[in-house]
Amino acid sequence: MRDMLDFEEALGRLLAGANPVRETQAVPTHAAAGRILAQGLHSTIDVPPLDNTSMDGYAVRCADVPAAGTRLVVGQRIPAGSVGHVLAAGTAARIFTGAPLPAGADAVVMQELCAVDNGGVTVNHVPRPGEWIRRRGEDIAAGAEVLAAGTRLSAAHVGVAASVGAAQLTVFRRLRVALFSTGDELAMPGEPLKPGGIYNSNRYTLRALLEGLGCEVADLGIVPDSRDATRTALREAAAANDLILTSGGVSVGEEDHVKPAVEAEGSLDLWKIAIKPGKPLAFGSVRREVMPPAQPGAVSPADGAGALCVPGIPLRGQATATETATEAAAAFIGLPGNPVSSFVTFIMLVRPFILKAQGTSSVTPRAQSLRADFDCKGDPRREFLRARVNAQGGLELFANQSSGVLTSCTWADGLIDNPPGQAIRRGDTVRFLPFCELL
């Protein structure tokens, strides 16, 4: 175990090597979900902008309704989007959800507690001041920061942005990731399997994971098992991408060409990480061709030369000469080839790397403390066990924790993060990382 990195050290090294993108884009708010906010958003208005009703009913003065059964004249009708006039004493205003409260009113009585007759309403409830009223600015005050820079925007975030009238948001450009596989034994779904062949599941899993994180994926397919072909693929990938991701093939066998190819085109460290599954991982870089200084309006190599810009959405932020020299390489991560190992190392190690490189402010998943409804002997390495929550609120363990059983990841709700050498006994509290925090 002494020759292995522990999980935190490996993660720290990866994060130290993640250079956040600097280029930004202004995108329509409706298209911003999944992007990373580059500039904090402050509200220029109060939300709601006026006191309004949260219920269909009748706006009243509490002083005019001393007892249930009080009858008031209905003096006005205020639908949403309209502004009423001052509420006269002894009257009520018919009002609908979202409509501004008329001046003078201090409560709303829901319509279910009222009885309507010709020109009047009998109020069968004694209202309290403020009842069913949403106050001006109670959600957002003018000038408040509603979204912080570094936020990974969800549907709720873009809804909040829209609620303060933001038609567009400034976000970091998407991280560009090149993905390829090596191995003459690999076949694509839909193709017949030759003797000794396997279907390339990792390509599909990793591409889906990358796209789920909002990356722009260049899928380079399956590279032939030769060093020259691998070096060519690496050069092409580095020219237009921030990260090159592969699975399998980073070893010392005669047919493992990725390691010498990366070393020839850049640099590579091979790590043994004290985790299960997923012990082997490679981290390094692939040089980019050094380009002349960018002309005004052009995109420099450090900005992701060769990648396409979205028409009508310009990139902002130009690399300096120093920055170009510093970033004249694409990062390289080589994952293990076993499908569960590839999946687990991606979500536990590559995902934080990508989030930091995207400009996300937080890369740490939130864990839950749940009861184990099983027994499990510990392992010398830190284990990430596939488990799911049962009807009793405890955790069940997938029976076969082999790194080749990908169905365990579809059965599970998440991973139990179990310390090295720690046996689990039924009833113990364990640290659980739900997939909703990791995908």
N, C-alpha and C positions, 0 to 999 in steps of 0.2 A: 504493500500500500504506500510505501514511502516514495515510489516513483510516480505516483498518481497525484494529480491536482484535486483538491476538494472542490465542491460545486461552487462555493462563493468565490474562490480564487479564479476559477475558470470564467465565471460570469464577469468578475471584475476586469479581467484581461480583455474580454470581448468588448465590454462597455468602454474601456479606455481606448479601444481602437475604432470606435464608432464615431465618425465625423458627421455631425448634423448638416443637412443641406441648408443652404442659405438663401437660395432663390425662392421668391414668392410669386404668387399669382392672385389676382382678384377674380373670384368666381362668384356666380350667382348664388345667393343663399340657398335656393332650392336644390342646388347641385353640390353643396358643401358637406353633406353627411359622409363620414368616414375620413375626411381630410383633417389635417392638423393646423390649428389656428396659429398664424404667425404674429398677429397683432391683437392685443386685447381689445375687446369691444365695450365701449361705454354707451350708456343710454342717454339720449338727448331729451327724453320725455319721461313723465311719470306713467307707470302702468299699474292699475288703470289710470287714464288721464283725468277722470272725474269720478266722484262718488257715484256708484251705480248699484242696481239691484241684482242679486244673485238668484232671484226667484220671480216667476210670474205671480202677480198679486196686486196689492193696493198700497200705494205710498200714503202714509198718514202722519199726523202729529200725535205723538203719544198722549199729549195733554187732552186731545179730543176724544180719546177712547178710554175713559176711566173704568169701564166695566164691559164684560162680554155682552153682546146684543146691542151695542151702540150703532145707530144708523147715521151714515154720512152721505152727503150729496157727492156724486162723482162729477168733479168739475173739469177733468181733462183726461186725455188718453195719450200715453207716451210709449210708442214702440221703440225698439232698439234703433239707434241712428238718429233719433229725434231728441230735441231738448224742450222740456216743458217750461211752463211759467211758474211764478211763485205760487206755492200751495196756500190757498186762503184758509183761514181758520174755519173749522167745521166741515171741511171738504176732504175728499180722498182723490187720488189720481190713479186711474187704471194704468199699470205699468208692466212691462215685459222684460224678461231676463236680458241683462246687459244694457238696459236703457239708463241714462243719467237720472239721478235722483233730483226731483224738483227742489228748488230752494224752499226752505221752511219745513220740509219733511224730515223726520228723524227715525223712521222705521218703515219696514215693508211687512205687510201681513200676507201670507201666502193665500192664493185664491181658494184653496180647499177649506180655509177657515172663514170664508165669507159667503154671504147669500146676497144675490143681486136681485133688485126689483127695478121698477121704472125710475130711472134717473138717480138711483141711490144704491147703497150697499150696506148691509148689516154685517158688522164686524164681530164675529163670535170668538174673539181672543183678545186678551189685554196685551198689547205689544210692549217690548222693552226697547229703550233707545239703542239704535244701531242694529236691530234685528234684521237679518237678511240683506245687509248693506255691505258692499265691498268698497273700502275707502280709497280715495285717490292715492296712488303711489304705494299701496300696501304690498304689492308684489315687487315693483322696481321703482326706485326713486331716480329722478333725473340726475345725471352725473355719475351714477353708480357703475362700477365695472360689472358687467353681467356675464362675460366670458373672458377667461384669462388666456394669455398667449400660452401655447403648448397644449391646449385642450384638444383631445381627439373627439371630433364633433359627432354627436349622436343625433337621432331624430329630435330628441327633446332640445338639444342645444340649438339646432337650426330653427326650431319653433320659437325659442326664446329670442333669437336674433331677429326673426321676423316680427315678433311682438313689439320690438322697439323701433321697427321701421327700417332695419338694415337690409338693403336690396342686394348687397354683395358683401363678401367676407374675404379678408386677406389670409391666404393659407400658404404653407410651404408646398413646393412642387412635390409630386409623387416621387418616392424612391424608386430608382430603376434597378431591377434585379434580373440578371441572366440566369437561366436554369437549364442545365443539361445533364444527361446521363451518359455513362460509358458502359460498355459491355456487349459483346457480340451475342451473349445469351439472351438479351432482352428482346421481347416482342411487344408490340402495341396491341391493345384490345381490338378485336376484329380481325387480327392476323392469326393464321394457324400456328400452333406451337410446334417448333421443331424438337427433336430429341434433345433433352438437356436444357430446353428453353424455359423461361419464366416470363410472365407478363409484368410490365413495368408499372407497378402500383405506386412507387415513390414519386414518379413524375407527376401523377395526378394528385396525390396527397399534398405534395409541396406546392404545386401551382395553386391549388385551392387555398392553402394556408396563406400564401403570399398575397393573393388577390383579396382574401378576407381582411388583410391588414392594409389594404389600399395601395399596394405596390403596383407599379407598371412592370409587367412581366414579359421578358423576351424569352420565349421557350425555344431553345435551340435543338430540342429533340435528342436523339441518341447519336453520340459521336463514335465513329469507328474506333476499335481497339488498336490504335497506333499512336506513337508519341507525336509524330508530325501533325496528325489530324487533331490531337488534343491541344497541341500548342497553337495551332491555327484558330481553333474554337476559343481558346482563352484570349488571344489577342483581339479577336472580333468582339468578344463579350466585354472586355475591359474598355474598348474604345467608346462605348455608348452607355455603359452602366456603372452604377455605384457599387454593386455587390454581385459576385458570382457565387452561385450556390449549386453544389453537387451532392450526390449521395453515393457511397460506395466507391471502391477503386482507389482509395488513398491508402495504399499499403506498400509493401516492398516486394511483391511478387513480380514475376516476369511479365505478367499481363496487366499489371496495375500501372498505368501510364500517367495518371493524374499527378502523383507526387513529383516525379522528375520533370514533368511538363511545367507545373507551377513553379518549381525551383528554377527552371531555365528562364521563365518569363517574369519572375518576381522573387518572392520569398515565401517560406512555408514553415510553420511549426506543427508538429504532430503531438497531440496531447492524449494522455490517458487520464480520463476523469473518473473519480471514485464515485460513480453513480451506476445504477442499474434500473432499467436498461440504458445503453448508450455510452459505453466506456470510451471508444475512440472518437476523436474530433480533430479536424485540421483547421488551422486559422492562419491566414497569410494575406498576400496581396499580389496583384498582377499589374505590371507596369503599363501605363498608357504611353502612346507615342506623344512626345513633347511637340506641341503645336506653337506656331508664332503667336505673339500677343493678339488678343481678340480685337477686331475692329468694332467701332461703335455699333451697337445693335446686334452683334453676333453673340453666340453662346460659346464660352471657352471650354477647354477640356475639363476643367474643374467643375464646370456647370453641367457636365454630362454631354459632351460633344457627340453629335450623331443622333441624339434622341430627337424625337419629333415634339414640337410645341403644339399646343391646342390652338387652332385658328381663333384669332380675336381675343386670346387670353395670353398676354405677353408675360415672359419671365422677367423678374426684377432681381437685381443684385448681380454685380460683375466681380469675378475673382481678380485679385491683385496678382502681380507676378510672383510674390512670395507664396500666396495661397495656391497658385497653380503648381508651383514646384512641390509644395507639401502634399497636394492631393493628386499628383500625377500617377495615381495607381487606383485600381478598383480593389475593394476588399474581397477576399476569397474565404469561404467557409465550406469545408467538406464534411458532410454528415455520414454516420455509419449506414451501411446498406440494409441491415435488417429493418423491416417496415415499422415495427413499433419503436425501435431505437431511433430511427430517423424522425418519426413523429414526435417522440418525447423530447429529444434533444432540440428539435425545432421550437416547440412551444416553451420550453424552459430556458433555452439559451439564445437561440436565433431571434425569437420574438422580441426579447428586451433589446437586443442589438438593433433590430430594425426600428423599433419604436424610438430609441434614442436618435438614430440616424435621421428619422423623419422629423425630429424636433419635438417629440412628445415630452411633457413635463414629468410624467410618472410612468415608470416601467415595471413597477412591482405589483404582482397580482395579490388580491385580497384573499386570505385563507379563512376557512371556517373550522371551528373545533366541534367535531362530531364523534359520536360513540361508535366504536368498532363492534360489530356483531359477528366476529370471527376470531379465530386464533391464527397466528402466523409467526413462524420463527424468523429472527432477524437475519440480515446479511451484513458482511463486513463493509459493504459499500452503502451509500445513501440510496434508498430505494424510492422509486415513483411507481406506486402500485395502482393498477386500474381497479376502480371501485364505483359503486353506485349507491344512491340513497334508497333504502327500502321503505315500506309503508309505515314502519314504526319510527322512522326518523334516524335510524342507524345506518351504518355502512356495510354493504356486502362486498366481498372480494371476488373478482373473476377467478375461476378455478385454475386456469392455465395462464401464468404470468410470463410465458415464453416471449422473447423479443420477435418471434416470427408470427405471432397470432394477432393479426391486425383486427380481427373481429372483436377483440377485447376492447378496442377503442370506440367501437360503435355501441357496444353494450354498456360501457361505463358512463357515468356522469362527470367523472373527473379523476384526479390523481391523489392518492395518499402520499404525503411527503414524510417518509419515515427515516429517522436518523440512523447512521451506521450502527450495526450491532444491536439494534433495538427490537426485541421481540414484542409482538402485539398480542395481548390477551383479550378475550371477549369482555366487553365492558370498559376497556381503556378508552380514553379520549385521544384522538389523533388529529393531525393537521391535514385538512382536506382542501385541495385546490380545484374548485369546480371548473369545468371546461368553459363556462360562460366568462370566466376571468382570463382564460388562456387562448381563446380562439378569436 
